[in-house]
Amino acid sequence: MDRAPDTLYLHLADQLAGSIRAGTLARGERLASVRELARQRGVSVSTVVQAYRTLEDARLIEARPRSGYFVAGRAGRRPAEPDTTPLPAQAQLVAVSSLAAKVMALANDPDVLSFGAVCPDAELFQQERVRRAVSRAAQRHRASLCRYPSGSGALEFRRAVARQALALGCQLDPERIVSTTGCQAAISLCLRAVTQPGDVVALESPTSFGFLELLESLHLRALEIPTHPRQGMSVDALSLALDTQPVKAVLAVPTLSNPLGSCMPVGERRRLAQLVAQRGVPLIEDVIYNPLCGPEHRRAVRSFDGSGHVMLCGSYSKTMTPGVRVGYVEAGRWTPEVRRLKTVHSGSFTELMELALADLLLQPGLESGFRQLRTAVAARVDEARGIVAESFPKGTRVTDPPGGFILWVELPPGSDAMALFEACLCERICIAPGAIFSTTGRYRHCLRLGLGGRWDEAQRRALRRVGELAHRVLPEAVSTG
Ligand SMILES: Cc1ncc(COP(=O)(O)O)c(C=O)c1O
């Protein structure tokens, strides 16, 4: 990690933002004075001033005249958080793809005010840096465009991934890393390597609709495991499921699961690695969102796995560049099969883009880029939670994730989030209705808000409007009572 003086303030801001999000620094609490903090941390006064300004810009703290800096206070209007999702049901065949496709098409429509997608807006990425890396790769590796690539991907890329994996606590052998066209493709290869049509896959509940679409296309059955909005998938419930059902693979996002934003505590990650090793069941671990958390949440389950049962999948689509379309997988004991499937199903690899991504991953300033992104999205997530608290019906619950740009909203039980989706569409606003995040029909009163896109006055107004419209879809007893 870099600690150049010009990024020290970002590091400090990031640490403080983490403490605020974790609740260690409570809303309304007074922060150390600039001089005190400079003395405590052994940094200059101007570093602290810059850090406080960054947090102020991010609306995480506020300066009060002649009193100092305070954690931005939303004490009076903090909405409750959702509870752990319910006990496992039977495994279900999946059928979410047509509604999911509709949501995605709307989410990407420029005429729609969208909370549907989960990718940061281009302006949040270091676009010039990405462009320069791609043109540098094209200059330096001209020949690669007019020849078939050979082998298992650009070694530079696989080395860069192995180096980045150190931040996840993993020591990977670059020779065993397989490049893919994104993280979803990596997961698809893993599922194909370890399952047959009709098999059962255990995963978080609710889960990413991209995963459900994948299961649907591979004719797999989903077994949804109770998941806590802060602690992630319940390892106890998973253990019970492995005892009672023929689970062939587990698919999990231990850091910032989509849509709950949960982060498994380190001890649970260790237990999960032990569990899958004992039962001989592969765990497909998705680490796509790890850079959106501070270092305390980044350690991968894979780092506790000595038996090769954890298949690590990732990409930088959410944190650096979705357009480069390069991801990776290190598939543990299934590496030869995954490599074979990769060659059969997607031919070979896009050498030039891998080289560009390797360049980006190895440049100094990568960490500070992630920190900037984290701080920028933390501010809007905080603001959006405040809008939910003010504008949505009484009894609405909303997650408070330690990073990322996704909120999961539970309207009062019995509310109809599909009706809300339709009502929003009439006003050119897109939300993602809870129904597409599960095969169980349990989340019909829920919705996901993706806050990575545009964030301006129009979006704020649109979110308030979603809250107003939500009053119309309440169950009878609540709306009249
Ligand atoms: C948890 C998770 N994994 C993977 C992906 C897809 O990643 P990629 O764009 O690299 O294929 C997404 C995108 O929404 C996601 O939320």
The ligand as a MOL file (V3000), in Angstrom:
LIG
                    3D

  0  0  0     0  0            999 V3000
M  V30 BEGIN CTAB
M  V30 COUNTS 16 16 0 0 0
M  V30 BEGIN ATOM
M  V30 1 C -21.4530 -9.7950 -6.7870 0
M  V30 2 C -21.1780 -9.5680 -8.2540 0
M  V30 3 N -20.3010 -10.3590 -8.8980 0
M  V30 4 C -20.0360 -10.1880 -10.2090 0
M  V30 5 C -20.6320 -9.1900 -10.9370 0
M  V30 6 C -20.2980 -9.0370 -12.3990 0
M  V30 7 O -18.9450 -8.7200 -12.5690 0
M  V30 8 P -18.3170 -8.4860 -14.0260 0
M  V30 9 O -18.9310 -7.2450 -14.5770 0
M  V30 10 O -16.8500 -8.3610 -13.8180 0
M  V30 11 O -18.6430 -9.6970 -14.8450 0
M  V30 12 C -21.5480 -8.3350 -10.2980 0
M  V30 13 C -22.2190 -7.2550 -11.0710 0
M  V30 14 O -23.2430 -6.7570 -10.7770 0
M  V30 15 C -21.8270 -8.5290 -8.9290 0
M  V30 16 O -22.6820 -7.7370 -8.2520 0
M  V30 END ATOM
M  V30 BEGIN BOND
M  V30 1 1 1 2
M  V30 2 1 2 3
M  V30 3 2 2 15
M  V30 4 2 3 4
M  V30 5 1 4 5
M  V30 6 1 5 6
M  V30 7 2 5 12
M  V30 8 1 6 7
M  V30 9 1 7 8
M  V30 10 2 8 9
M  V30 11 1 8 10
M  V30 12 1 8 11
M  V30 13 1 12 13
M  V30 14 1 12 15
M  V30 15 2 13 14
M  V30 16 1 15 16
M  V30 END BOND
M  V30 END CTAB
M  END
